[in-house]
Every structure is written in C-alpha cells, then in structure tokens.
Amino acid sequence: MLYYAKTEALRMLRNRRYLIFVVAFPVLLYVINANIYGKQTDAGGVRYSVILMVSMAAYGALASSMMSTAVPWATERQSGWLRQLQITPLPNWVIIATKLATAMLLVLPSLVLVSVVAVVQQGVSLSPGTWASVLLAMWLGVLPFVALGLAIGSVLSADAAQPAAMLCMFALAIAGGLWFPPEVFGDTLRTIADFTPSFHYARLGQSLAAGHGLPMTDLLVVAGWGVALGAAAVFLYRRATVRA
C-alpha cells in the first residue's frame, strides 16, 4: 500500500499541469491581489491579506484534490490498470484508501506554500494554535472535492474527465468566491454560493484565521457534501469495478 501511494504521489508531482495550476497559480494570484489590496480590512477588521491567503489556499487545495483523482482514475480505468489491481492481493478498500491518502497528501503543497508566501510577502502573523486549526480544517475539508474527482473519474473517459474536472474546479472556485467575493456579482451568485461546498470550505478557514472559532453551519454544509459526494463516489466506483 505504501509503495502504491508513493508511486501515485510521484506521478502527480511530475505532472506539469499539477505544478502550474495547483502550486504556482494560487501563489501568483495571491501575490497579485495581496499587493493590490492586501492591507485593507473587511468589516470585521480582518486584513484582506489573511482572507486572500485562505481563499487562494482553498483554491489550490480544491484544484489539487480534483486533478489528483479525476484524470488519473479515469486513465487507470480506461487503460485496464484497474483490472490489473483487482487481480492483485490488494482489496478494493485499500485501492480507494490509497487514492484518498495520495490526494490528501498532494493537497499539502498548495496549503503550505500559499501560507509561507503570505507570511514572507505580506507579513501575515497568526498564533501557532490558529495556524494549526486553519491548516487542519482546510486539509480535512477537501474530502468532498476528492470524492467528486473520484466520481468523475469513474464515469468518464480520460479525455472527457480532464475538461469535466477543470470545468467543475473553475465553477466551484468562482461560485464559491475563491477568486472574487460573491457579493460583487450580485444576489444570484451569492445565492448559488450558499449551496456550494467551496464557499463554506473557504469560510471555515477564514473564520478560524480571523479568530472567530469554528463556524458550525459551514462545517455541517461541508460535511454534508462530503457524505453525499462520498456515497456517490463509492456507488460509481463499484459500477466501474464491475464493468472493468
């Protein structure tokens, strides 16, 4: 299992799309936006450099969780690699657990790198306990997006999974207010944002970073999406396994 997870992680780290969209792009967006209005504060007195840090880290984590699951999973299913795994001693739950563990591991670079840049470039300063709670909440909060990526990879071909995953990724980033505050788009997008897991996922980190504690509403919404998408991913995985 460890060797399988290591192989999966190394394969993604060699992927240029992963390095560009997951590692470099969130950092670039953060540096640009933080240098424009990072010193401003919101209505609660929280600097936008902190809010942007959470939003860009959330986008990087969202992108990582989808890119490390949807396309690789679809490719393995289409190429017959899934069939090869099924005839090994590895049980199905180990295969899924390895995919999950690999995706969770690959989320960390974007979370850590954006945070480091925020500290070095914008002077963001949080207490050790706050840093720990923010990073932990954002790390665990990607589970709905990992499940969505696995679901996409279970039903689409490799060629179709890539644009589908990117479309979902960008839609969740925009509708969830990770790139721009939903308020600037008016009431319609703000209403849509309330139903997206990405919006509540970012709010988890933003609330903790601002020192407001863990928002239960956002936690329950993210957890609810995690359960729903997780159930869908398991169902679609079983269908893909039977067909494989």
C-alpha positions as CSV (number, residue, x, y, z in Angstrom):
1,M,0.0,0.0,0.0
2,L,2.8,2.5,0.9
3,Y,4.6,1.7,-2.3
4,Y,1.4,2.2,-4.3
5,A,0.8,5.5,-2.6
6,K,4.4,6.7,-3.2
7,T,4.1,5.8,-6.9
8,E,0.8,7.7,-7.2
9,A,2.2,10.8,-5.5
10,L,5.4,10.9,-7.5
11,R,3.5,10.5,-10.7
12,M,1.4,13.6,-9.9
13,L,4.5,15.6,-8.8
14,R,5.9,15.1,-12.3
15,N,2.7,16.4,-13.9
16,R,3.2,19.9,-15.2
17,R,-0.5,20.7,-15.0
18,Y,-0.4,19.9,-11.3
19,L,2.7,22.1,-10.8
20,I,1.2,25.0,-12.7
21,F,-2.5,25.0,-11.7
22,V,-2.1,23.7,-8.2
23,V,1.3,25.0,-6.9
24,A,2.2,28.1,-9.0
25,F,-1.2,29.6,-10.0
26,P,-2.6,30.1,-6.5
27,V,0.6,31.7,-5.3
28,L,0.7,34.0,-8.3
29,L,-2.9,35.0,-7.7
30,Y,-2.3,35.7,-4.1
31,V,0.8,37.8,-4.7
32,I,-1.0,39.9,-7.3
33,N,-4.2,40.5,-5.3
34,A,-2.5,40.9,-1.9
35,N,-0.2,43.6,-3.3
36,I,-3.2,45.5,-4.6
37,Y,-5.5,45.5,-1.6
38,G,-3.9,43.1,1.0
39,K,-3.5,45.9,3.6
40,Q,-7.2,46.8,3.5
41,T,-9.6,45.3,6.0
42,D,-13.1,43.9,5.9
43,A,-16.0,45.0,8.1
44,G,-14.7,42.9,11.0
45,G,-11.2,44.4,10.8
46,V,-9.5,41.4,9.3
47,R,-6.8,42.2,6.7
48,Y,-7.5,41.1,3.2
49,S,-4.1,39.6,3.1
50,V,-5.4,36.9,5.5
51,I,-8.7,36.5,3.7
52,L,-6.9,36.1,0.4
53,M,-4.4,33.7,1.9
54,V,-7.3,31.3,2.9
55,S,-9.1,31.8,-0.5
56,M,-6.0,31.0,-2.6
57,A,-5.0,28.1,-0.4
58,A,-8.6,26.8,-0.7
59,Y,-8.4,27.1,-4.5
60,G,-5.1,25.3,-4.6
61,A,-6.4,22.5,-2.4
62,L,-9.6,22.3,-4.5
63,A,-7.6,22.1,-7.7
64,S,-5.2,19.5,-6.3
65,S,-7.9,17.2,-4.9
66,M,-9.7,17.1,-8.3
67,M,-6.6,16.9,-10.5
68,S,-5.1,14.1,-8.5
69,T,-8.2,12.0,-8.7
70,A,-10.4,12.5,-11.7
71,V,-8.0,12.1,-14.6
72,P,-5.6,9.5,-13.1
73,W,-8.6,7.4,-12.0
74,A,-10.2,7.6,-15.4
75,T,-6.9,6.8,-17.1
76,E,-6.3,3.8,-14.9
77,R,-9.9,2.5,-15.6
78,Q,-9.6,3.0,-19.3
79,S,-6.1,1.6,-19.7
80,G,-7.0,-1.6,-17.8
81,W,-4.8,-0.8,-14.8
82,L,-7.8,-1.0,-12.5
83,R,-8.4,-4.6,-13.8
84,Q,-4.8,-5.4,-13.0
85,L,-5.1,-4.1,-9.5
86,Q,-8.3,-6.2,-9.0
87,I,-6.3,-9.4,-9.5
88,T,-3.6,-8.5,-7.1
89,P,-3.9,-9.3,-3.3
90,L,-4.9,-5.6,-2.7
91,P,-8.6,-5.5,-1.6
92,N,-10.8,-2.8,-3.1
93,W,-10.9,-0.7,0.1
94,V,-7.1,-0.5,0.0
95,I,-7.1,0.9,-3.5
96,I,-9.7,3.5,-2.6
97,A,-7.9,4.3,0.7
98,T,-4.6,4.8,-1.2
99,K,-6.2,7.1,-3.7
100,L,-7.7,9.1,-0.9
101,A,-4.4,9.2,1.0
102,T,-2.5,10.3,-2.1
103,A,-5.0,13.0,-2.9
104,M,-4.8,14.3,0.7
105,L,-1.0,14.3,0.6
106,L,-0.9,16.2,-2.6
107,V,-3.2,18.9,-1.1
108,L,-0.5,19.9,1.4
109,P,1.9,21.7,-1.0
110,S,-0.6,24.3,-2.0
111,L,-1.8,24.9,1.5
112,V,1.7,25.2,2.9
113,L,3.2,27.3,0.0
114,V,0.5,29.9,-0.1
115,S,0.7,30.2,3.7
116,V,4.5,30.6,3.6
117,V,4.2,33.3,0.9
118,A,1.6,35.1,2.9
119,V,4.0,35.2,5.9
120,V,7.1,36.2,3.9
121,Q,5.5,38.6,1.4
122,Q,2.6,40.1,3.4
123,G,3.7,39.6,7.0
124,V,0.7,37.6,7.9
125,S,1.1,36.6,11.6
126,L,-1.1,34.1,13.4
127,S,-0.7,32.2,16.6
128,P,0.6,28.6,16.4
129,G,-2.7,27.3,17.5
130,T,-4.6,29.3,14.9
131,W,-2.2,28.2,12.2
132,A,-2.7,24.6,13.2
133,S,-6.5,24.9,13.3
134,V,-6.7,26.7,9.9
135,L,-4.4,24.2,8.1
136,L,-6.1,21.2,9.7
137,A,-9.6,22.4,8.8
138,M,-8.6,23.2,5.2
139,W,-6.8,19.9,4.8
140,L,-9.7,17.8,6.0
141,G,-12.2,20.0,4.3
142,V,-11.1,18.8,0.8
143,L,-12.8,15.4,1.2
144,P,-15.9,16.4,-0.8
145,F,-13.7,17.5,-3.7
146,V,-11.7,14.3,-3.6
147,A,-14.9,12.4,-3.7
148,L,-16.1,14.5,-6.6
149,G,-12.9,13.8,-8.5
150,L,-13.2,10.1,-8.0
151,A,-16.9,10.2,-9.1
152,I,-15.9,12.0,-12.3
153,G,-13.1,9.5,-13.0
154,S,-15.4,6.6,-12.5
155,V,-17.9,7.6,-15.2
156,L,-15.9,9.5,-17.9
157,S,-13.1,8.6,-20.2
158,A,-9.7,10.1,-19.6
159,D,-10.2,12.6,-22.4
160,A,-13.6,13.7,-21.1
161,A,-12.6,13.6,-17.4
162,Q,-9.9,16.3,-17.7
163,P,-12.2,19.1,-19.1
164,A,-15.0,18.0,-16.8
165,A,-12.8,18.2,-13.8
166,M,-11.4,21.6,-14.8
167,L,-14.9,22.9,-15.5
168,C,-16.0,21.8,-12.1
169,M,-12.9,23.1,-10.5
170,F,-13.3,26.6,-12.1
171,A,-17.0,26.7,-11.4
172,L,-16.6,25.8,-7.8
173,A,-13.8,28.4,-7.4
174,I,-15.8,31.2,-9.0
175,A,-19.2,30.3,-7.4
176,G,-17.6,29.7,-4.1
177,G,-16.0,33.1,-4.0
178,L,-12.4,31.9,-4.0
179,W,-11.3,34.2,-6.8
180,F,-13.8,37.1,-6.3
181,P,-16.2,37.8,-3.5
182,P,-19.7,36.5,-4.5
183,E,-21.1,39.9,-3.4
184,V,-19.6,41.6,-6.4
185,F,-21.7,39.5,-8.8
186,G,-25.0,40.3,-7.2
187,D,-27.7,38.4,-5.4
188,T,-27.9,35.5,-7.8
189,L,-24.4,34.3,-7.5
190,R,-24.5,35.0,-3.7
191,T,-27.5,32.6,-3.5
192,I,-25.7,30.0,-5.6
193,A,-22.6,30.3,-3.4
194,D,-24.6,29.4,-0.3
195,F,-25.2,26.0,-1.8
196,T,-21.6,25.2,-2.9
197,P,-19.2,23.3,-0.7
198,S,-16.3,25.5,-1.9
199,F,-17.9,28.7,-0.4
200,H,-18.4,27.1,3.0
201,Y,-15.0,25.4,2.8
202,A,-13.3,28.7,2.4
203,R,-15.4,30.2,5.2
204,L,-14.1,27.6,7.6
205,G,-10.6,28.7,7.1
206,Q,-11.4,32.4,7.1
207,S,-13.4,32.2,10.3
208,L,-10.6,30.3,12.1
209,A,-7.9,32.7,10.7
210,A,-9.9,35.7,12.0
211,G,-10.1,34.2,15.4
212,H,-13.9,33.6,15.3
213,G,-13.8,29.9,16.0
214,L,-15.2,27.0,14.0
215,P,-18.5,28.0,12.2
216,M,-20.9,25.1,12.7
217,T,-23.1,26.0,9.7
218,D,-20.1,25.9,7.3
219,L,-18.8,22.7,9.0
220,L,-22.2,21.0,8.6
221,V,-22.5,22.0,5.0
222,V,-19.0,20.8,4.1
223,A,-19.6,17.5,6.0
224,G,-23.0,17.1,4.3
225,W,-21.4,17.5,0.8
226,G,-18.7,15.1,1.9
227,V,-21.2,12.4,2.8
228,A,-23.3,12.9,-0.3
229,L,-20.4,13.0,-2.8
230,G,-18.6,10.2,-0.9
231,A,-21.7,8.0,-1.3
232,A,-21.9,8.8,-5.0
233,A,-18.1,8.1,-5.5
234,V,-18.5,4.7,-3.8
235,F,-21.5,3.8,-5.9
236,L,-19.9,4.9,-9.2
237,Y,-16.6,3.1,-8.2
238,R,-18.5,-0.1,-7.7
239,R,-20.1,0.3,-11.1
240,A,-16.7,1.0,-12.7
241,T,-15.3,-2.1,-10.9
242,V,-18.0,-4.4,-12.3
243,R,-17.6,-3.0,-15.8
244,A,-13.8,-3.3,-15.6
